[in-house]
Amino acid sequence: MRFSSAFAVLVVVLGTGVVIGQTAAAPAVAGKAQTDYRLDDGIGGLALYPGVGYRSFVEAKFLVSSLPDLESRISQLPRGTTLHWLPHNWGAVGNPASFGIGQPFLFASSQYEQFVRFCSDHGIQLLIERTYRAHVNADGSYSRTVVVQGDKGKAPIEFRSLAVHPASDAGGTEDSILRMLHDPESKLFYWENYGLYPGYAPEGDANLADQWLQQRAIYIASDQMAIFGIAIGGFLGVSVSAERENSLSQGQASAIRALERKTATPFRRYNLATYLKQLPPDFFKQCITDVNMPGIQSVQRQPNRWQVTVAAQNGNLAILSLDDAYNLISTKITLNPNADSVGNCKR
Protein backbone atom coordinates (compact mmCIF):
# COMPACT_ATOMS: atom_id res chain seq x y z
CA MET A 1 0.00 0.00 0.00
CA ARG A 2 1.28 3.44 -0.89
CA PHE A 3 -1.03 5.80 0.95
CA SER A 4 -2.86 5.89 4.23
CA SER A 5 -6.57 5.17 4.06
CA ALA A 6 -7.25 7.98 6.56
CA PHE A 7 -8.17 10.56 3.94
CA ALA A 8 -10.08 13.79 4.09
CA VAL A 9 -12.54 13.27 1.28
CA LEU A 10 -14.73 15.11 -1.15
CA VAL A 11 -17.73 13.02 -2.08
CA VAL A 12 -19.23 13.41 -5.51
CA VAL A 13 -22.84 12.32 -5.04
CA LEU A 14 -23.54 11.52 -8.62
CA GLY A 15 -26.61 13.12 -10.05
CA THR A 16 -26.96 15.55 -7.14
CA GLY A 17 -23.73 17.57 -7.02
CA VAL A 18 -20.76 17.83 -4.69
CA VAL A 19 -20.79 17.37 -0.93
CA ILE A 20 -17.82 18.17 1.33
CA GLY A 21 -16.81 16.08 4.31
CA GLN A 22 -19.54 13.46 4.30
CA THR A 23 -20.37 10.30 2.47
CA ALA A 24 -23.62 9.32 0.86
CA ALA A 25 -24.71 5.74 0.58
CA ALA A 26 -25.32 4.45 -2.90
CA PRO A 27 -28.82 3.15 -3.62
CA ALA A 28 -29.20 -0.39 -2.32
CA VAL A 29 -29.36 -3.10 -4.93
CA ALA A 30 -31.14 -6.30 -3.96
CA GLY A 31 -28.94 -9.37 -3.99
CA LYS A 32 -25.68 -7.46 -4.55
CA ALA A 33 -23.16 -6.41 -1.93
CA GLN A 34 -21.56 -2.99 -2.30
CA THR A 35 -18.12 -3.24 -3.93
CA ASP A 36 -15.11 -0.92 -3.69
CA TYR A 37 -12.67 -0.21 -6.50
CA ARG A 38 -9.60 2.01 -6.71
CA LEU A 39 -8.87 4.35 -9.65
CA ASP A 40 -5.11 4.96 -9.45
CA ASP A 41 -3.50 7.69 -11.57
CA GLY A 42 -0.40 8.21 -9.44
CA ILE A 43 1.74 5.64 -11.25
CA GLY A 44 2.49 7.45 -14.49
CA GLY A 45 -0.62 5.94 -16.07
CA LEU A 46 -4.14 4.97 -15.03
CA ALA A 47 -5.23 1.71 -13.38
CA LEU A 48 -8.51 0.30 -12.08
CA TYR A 49 -8.42 -2.53 -9.55
CA PRO A 50 -10.53 -4.02 -6.71
CA GLY A 51 -10.26 -2.73 -3.15
CA VAL A 52 -9.97 0.59 -1.32
CA GLY A 53 -6.22 0.72 -0.69
CA TYR A 54 -3.35 1.32 -3.09
CA ARG A 55 -1.19 -1.52 -4.38
CA SER A 56 2.60 -1.43 -4.19
CA PHE A 57 2.73 -3.15 -7.58
CA VAL A 58 -0.05 -2.86 -10.15
CA GLU A 59 -0.19 -5.68 -12.68
CA ALA A 60 -0.45 -4.84 -16.37
CA LYS A 61 -3.97 -6.34 -16.58
CA PHE A 62 -5.27 -3.46 -14.44
CA LEU A 63 -3.85 -0.68 -16.65
CA VAL A 64 -6.39 1.41 -18.58
CA SER A 65 -5.48 2.76 -22.00
CA SER A 66 -8.24 5.29 -22.76
CA LEU A 67 -11.55 6.72 -21.56
CA PRO A 68 -13.57 4.20 -23.65
CA ASP A 69 -11.49 1.40 -22.09
CA LEU A 70 -12.17 2.80 -18.59
CA GLU A 71 -15.91 3.11 -19.28
CA SER A 72 -16.02 -0.41 -20.67
CA ARG A 73 -14.49 -1.80 -17.47
CA ILE A 74 -16.70 0.27 -15.19
CA SER A 75 -19.83 -0.82 -17.08
CA GLN A 76 -19.08 -4.36 -15.90
CA LEU A 77 -19.10 -3.37 -12.20
CA PRO A 78 -22.28 -3.95 -10.16
CA ARG A 79 -24.53 -0.98 -9.49
CA GLY A 80 -23.78 0.45 -6.06
CA THR A 81 -20.01 0.10 -6.49
CA THR A 82 -17.94 2.87 -4.86
CA LEU A 83 -15.05 4.09 -6.99
CA HIS A 84 -12.27 5.68 -4.89
CA TRP A 85 -10.08 8.22 -6.69
CA LEU A 86 -7.41 10.58 -5.43
CA PRO A 87 -6.59 12.60 -8.59
CA HIS A 88 -2.91 13.39 -9.08
CA ASN A 89 -3.44 15.31 -12.32
CA TRP A 90 -5.62 18.39 -12.56
CA GLY A 91 -6.74 20.36 -15.60
CA ALA A 92 -7.70 23.99 -16.06
CA VAL A 93 -10.08 25.78 -13.72
CA GLY A 94 -13.56 25.89 -15.18
CA ASN A 95 -16.34 24.16 -13.29
CA PRO A 96 -17.36 25.94 -10.05
CA ALA A 97 -17.24 22.53 -8.38
CA SER A 98 -13.51 22.45 -8.98
CA PHE A 99 -12.94 24.90 -6.08
CA GLY A 100 -10.35 26.93 -7.95
CA ILE A 101 -7.91 24.11 -8.67
CA GLY A 102 -9.33 22.78 -11.91
CA GLN A 103 -10.94 19.46 -12.67
CA PRO A 104 -9.36 16.00 -12.37
CA PHE A 105 -7.61 15.06 -15.61
CA LEU A 106 -8.10 11.64 -17.19
CA PHE A 107 -6.66 11.14 -20.68
CA ALA A 108 -7.54 14.54 -22.16
CA SER A 109 -9.13 17.79 -21.06
CA SER A 110 -12.93 18.02 -20.71
CA GLN A 111 -13.34 14.28 -20.02
CA TYR A 112 -14.11 14.59 -16.31
CA GLU A 113 -17.75 15.68 -16.62
CA GLN A 114 -18.40 12.98 -19.22
CA PHE A 115 -16.91 10.42 -16.84
CA VAL A 116 -19.04 11.66 -13.93
CA ARG A 117 -22.21 11.32 -16.04
CA PHE A 118 -21.18 7.84 -17.17
CA CYS A 119 -20.68 6.69 -13.56
CA SER A 120 -24.03 8.18 -12.55
CA ASP A 121 -25.84 6.45 -15.41
CA HIS A 122 -24.35 3.11 -14.32
CA GLY A 123 -25.08 3.50 -10.60
CA ILE A 124 -21.42 3.99 -9.60
CA GLN A 125 -20.63 6.31 -6.68
CA LEU A 126 -17.44 8.30 -7.32
CA LEU A 127 -15.53 9.21 -4.18
CA ILE A 128 -12.95 11.94 -4.83
CA GLU A 129 -10.28 12.03 -2.12
CA ARG A 130 -8.53 15.35 -1.65
CA THR A 131 -5.68 14.80 0.82
CA TYR A 132 -3.23 12.01 1.47
CA ARG A 133 0.06 11.20 3.08
CA ALA A 134 2.69 8.81 1.90
CA HIS A 135 2.58 5.36 3.45
CA VAL A 136 5.75 3.41 4.05
CA ASN A 137 6.19 -0.26 4.86
CA ALA A 138 7.01 -1.60 8.31
CA ASP A 139 10.72 -1.79 7.44
CA GLY A 140 10.76 1.88 6.42
CA SER A 141 10.90 1.15 2.70
CA TYR A 142 8.66 2.85 0.15
CA SER A 143 7.38 0.76 -2.78
CA ARG A 144 5.19 1.70 -5.72
CA THR A 145 4.43 0.97 -9.35
CA VAL A 146 5.75 3.11 -12.20
CA VAL A 147 4.18 2.83 -15.66
CA VAL A 148 6.95 3.34 -18.21
CA GLN A 149 7.42 3.31 -21.98
CA GLY A 150 9.30 0.49 -23.71
CA ASP A 151 9.87 -1.32 -26.95
CA LYS A 152 6.63 -3.24 -26.31
CA GLY A 153 4.58 -0.22 -25.29
CA LYS A 154 3.64 0.87 -21.78
CA ALA A 155 4.24 -1.52 -18.91
CA PRO A 156 4.42 -1.43 -15.08
CA ILE A 157 7.75 -1.78 -13.30
CA GLU A 158 8.66 -1.84 -9.60
CA PHE A 159 10.22 0.97 -7.59
CA ARG A 160 11.61 0.85 -4.07
CA SER A 161 13.39 3.42 -1.89
CA LEU A 162 14.81 2.82 1.57
CA ALA A 163 17.60 3.76 3.95
CA VAL A 164 20.39 1.18 4.22
CA HIS A 165 23.29 0.89 6.64
CA PRO A 166 25.87 -1.35 4.93
CA ALA A 167 28.96 -2.39 6.86
CA SER A 168 31.96 -1.63 4.66
CA ASP A 169 34.77 -4.14 4.27
CA ALA A 170 37.10 -1.53 5.74
CA GLY A 171 34.98 -1.34 8.88
CA GLY A 172 32.22 1.00 10.01
CA THR A 173 29.02 1.87 8.18
CA GLU A 174 28.08 4.37 5.50
CA ASP A 175 24.40 5.19 5.69
CA SER A 176 22.71 5.65 2.30
CA ILE A 177 19.35 6.09 0.63
CA LEU A 178 18.97 3.35 -1.97
CA ARG A 179 16.55 3.83 -4.89
CA MET A 180 15.84 0.94 -7.25
CA LEU A 181 13.86 0.13 -10.39
CA HIS A 182 13.10 -3.41 -11.56
CA ASP A 183 11.23 -4.69 -14.60
CA PRO A 184 9.61 -8.05 -13.71
CA GLU A 185 9.40 -9.08 -17.38
CA SER A 186 12.91 -8.36 -18.72
CA LYS A 187 14.55 -8.54 -15.24
CA LEU A 188 16.41 -5.30 -15.98
CA PHE A 189 17.49 -3.61 -12.76
CA TYR A 190 18.77 -0.13 -11.91
CA TRP A 191 19.92 1.37 -8.64
CA GLU A 192 21.56 4.49 -7.32
CA ASN A 193 22.35 5.75 -3.84
CA TYR A 194 22.61 9.02 -1.96
CA GLY A 195 24.12 9.88 1.39
CA LEU A 196 21.63 9.78 4.25
CA TYR A 197 20.85 13.43 5.00
CA PRO A 198 20.22 15.02 8.44
CA GLY A 199 16.58 14.86 9.49
CA TYR A 200 15.81 11.84 7.31
CA ALA A 201 12.32 10.42 7.88
CA PRO A 202 10.80 7.56 5.82
CA GLU A 203 7.52 9.35 5.04
CA GLY A 204 9.25 12.58 4.05
CA ASP A 205 11.69 10.71 1.86
CA ALA A 206 8.79 8.87 0.20
CA ASN A 207 7.55 12.25 -1.01
CA LEU A 208 11.05 13.05 -2.31
CA ALA A 209 11.11 9.68 -4.07
CA ASP A 210 7.83 10.54 -5.83
CA GLN A 211 9.34 13.83 -6.97
CA TRP A 212 12.44 11.95 -8.19
CA LEU A 213 10.21 9.75 -10.35
CA GLN A 214 8.10 12.65 -11.64
CA GLN A 215 11.23 14.38 -12.90
CA ARG A 216 12.37 11.37 -14.94
CA ALA A 217 11.27 9.42 -17.98
CA ILE A 218 12.12 5.70 -17.98
CA TYR A 219 12.38 3.51 -21.06
CA ILE A 220 12.68 -0.29 -21.11
CA ALA A 221 14.49 -1.65 -24.18
CA SER A 222 15.38 -5.29 -24.78
CA ASP A 223 19.00 -4.70 -23.78
CA GLN A 224 18.89 -1.81 -21.32
CA MET A 225 16.91 0.42 -18.98
CA ALA A 226 17.42 4.11 -19.75
CA ILE A 227 16.48 6.83 -17.24
CA PHE A 228 16.23 10.35 -18.69
CA GLY A 229 16.20 13.43 -16.49
CA ILE A 230 16.96 17.15 -16.58
CA ALA A 231 20.23 17.68 -14.72
CA ILE A 232 21.39 20.81 -12.90
CA GLY A 233 21.97 23.54 -15.45
CA GLY A 234 19.27 22.24 -17.77
CA PHE A 235 21.35 19.49 -19.38
CA LEU A 236 19.69 16.23 -20.38
CA GLY A 237 21.11 13.42 -18.26
CA VAL A 238 20.77 9.75 -19.19
CA SER A 239 21.56 6.86 -16.84
CA VAL A 240 21.71 3.43 -18.48
CA SER A 241 21.76 -0.03 -16.91
CA ALA A 242 21.99 -3.47 -18.48
CA GLU A 243 22.11 -5.24 -15.11
CA ARG A 244 19.52 -8.00 -14.61
CA GLU A 245 18.17 -9.48 -11.39
CA ASN A 246 15.48 -12.12 -10.97
CA SER A 247 13.57 -9.99 -8.46
CA LEU A 248 13.63 -6.57 -6.87
CA SER A 249 14.66 -8.11 -3.53
CA GLN A 250 17.60 -9.89 -5.13
CA GLY A 251 18.61 -6.66 -6.80
CA GLN A 252 18.44 -4.87 -3.45
CA ALA A 253 20.75 -7.48 -1.89
CA SER A 254 23.22 -7.10 -4.78
CA ALA A 255 23.19 -3.31 -4.48
CA ILE A 256 23.87 -3.48 -0.74
CA ARG A 257 26.78 -5.88 -1.35
CA ALA A 258 28.19 -3.44 -3.90
CA LEU A 259 27.92 -0.63 -1.36
CA GLU A 260 29.69 -2.75 1.25
CA ARG A 261 32.52 -3.52 -1.15
CA LYS A 262 32.53 -0.01 -2.61
CA THR A 263 32.47 -1.50 -6.08
CA ALA A 264 31.20 0.29 -9.16
CA THR A 265 27.69 -0.41 -10.37
CA PRO A 266 27.98 -2.90 -13.27
CA PHE A 267 26.77 -2.11 -16.79
CA ARG A 268 25.85 1.49 -16.03
CA ARG A 269 26.88 4.64 -17.82
CA TYR A 270 25.84 8.26 -17.53
CA ASN A 271 25.69 10.77 -20.37
CA LEU A 272 24.97 14.49 -20.56
CA ALA A 273 23.47 15.91 -23.74
CA THR A 274 24.19 19.62 -24.17
CA TYR A 275 21.48 21.35 -26.17
CA LEU A 276 20.95 24.68 -24.42
CA LYS A 277 23.11 26.69 -26.82
CA GLN A 278 20.71 25.79 -29.62
CA LEU A 279 17.70 27.31 -27.86
CA PRO A 280 16.43 30.84 -28.55
CA PRO A 281 16.47 33.44 -25.75
CA ASP A 282 13.63 33.12 -23.21
CA PHE A 283 12.82 29.56 -24.31
CA PHE A 284 12.37 28.57 -20.63
CA LYS A 285 10.91 31.93 -19.60
CA GLN A 286 8.99 31.31 -16.39
CA CYS A 287 6.93 33.05 -13.76
CA ILE A 288 6.80 32.44 -10.04
CA THR A 289 4.13 29.72 -10.35
CA ASP A 290 6.22 27.62 -12.77
CA VAL A 291 7.76 24.75 -10.79
CA ASN A 292 9.76 21.63 -11.62
CA MET A 293 10.42 22.84 -15.13
CA PRO A 294 11.73 22.14 -17.67
CA GLY A 295 10.57 18.54 -17.84
CA ILE A 296 10.65 15.58 -20.20
CA GLN A 297 7.39 15.23 -22.07
CA SER A 298 8.15 12.00 -23.95
CA VAL A 299 10.85 9.54 -25.01
CA GLN A 300 10.70 7.49 -28.21
CA ARG A 301 13.16 4.97 -29.54
CA GLN A 302 13.71 4.82 -33.28
CA PRO A 303 16.20 2.76 -35.33
CA ASN A 304 19.70 3.84 -34.25
CA ARG A 305 18.46 6.90 -32.40
CA TRP A 306 16.37 8.34 -29.58
CA GLN A 307 13.89 11.20 -29.68
CA VAL A 308 13.42 13.10 -26.42
CA THR A 309 10.94 15.97 -26.09
CA VAL A 310 11.79 18.56 -23.43
CA ALA A 311 8.93 20.88 -22.45
CA ALA A 312 8.88 24.26 -20.76
CA GLN A 313 5.84 25.11 -18.67
CA ASN A 314 5.14 27.98 -21.08
CA GLY A 315 4.41 25.44 -23.84
CA ASN A 316 7.70 25.68 -25.76
CA LEU A 317 9.18 22.34 -26.87
CA ALA A 318 12.69 21.17 -27.74
CA ILE A 319 12.75 17.85 -29.61
CA LEU A 320 16.20 16.29 -29.20
CA SER A 321 17.54 13.58 -31.50
CA LEU A 322 20.26 11.39 -29.91
CA ASP A 323 22.31 8.53 -31.32
CA ASP A 324 22.56 5.12 -29.60
CA ALA A 325 25.43 6.44 -27.48
CA TYR A 326 23.16 9.32 -26.34
CA ASN A 327 25.14 11.99 -28.17
CA LEU A 328 23.11 14.93 -29.47
CA ILE A 329 22.51 14.83 -33.24
CA SER A 330 20.02 17.66 -33.72
CA THR A 331 17.50 19.89 -31.93
CA LYS A 332 14.11 20.94 -33.29
CA ILE A 333 12.42 23.90 -31.62
CA THR A 334 8.64 24.41 -31.44
CA LEU A 335 7.66 27.76 -29.93
CA ASN A 336 4.26 28.36 -28.40
CA PRO A 337 2.89 31.69 -29.75
CA ASN A 338 0.94 32.13 -26.50
CA ALA A 339 3.85 31.26 -24.20
CA ASP A 340 3.64 34.53 -22.23
CA SER A 341 0.07 33.88 -21.09
CA VAL A 342 0.03 30.13 -20.35
CA GLY A 343 -1.54 29.46 -16.96
CA ASN A 344 -2.78 33.06 -16.67
CA CYS A 345 0.74 34.13 -15.79
CA LYS A 346 2.35 37.13 -17.50
CA ARG A 347 5.96 36.25 -18.20
Secondary structure, 3 states (H helix, E strand, C coil): CCECCCCCEEEEECCCEEEECCCCCCCCCCCCCCCEEEEECCCCCEEEEECCCCCCCCCHHHEECCHHHHHHHHCCCCCCCEEEECCCCECCCCCHHHCCCCCECCCCCCCHHHHHHHHHHCCCEEEEECCCCECCCCCCCEEEEEEEEECCCCEEEEEEEEEECCECCCCCECCEEEEEEECCCCCEEEEEEEECCCCCCHHHHHHHHHHHHHCEEEEECCCCEEEEEECCCCCEEEEEECCECCCHHHHHHHHHHHHHHCCCCCCEEEEEECCHHHCCCCCCCCCCCCCCCCEEEEEEEECCEEEEEEECCCCCEEEEEEECCCCEEEEEEECCCCHHHHHHCCC
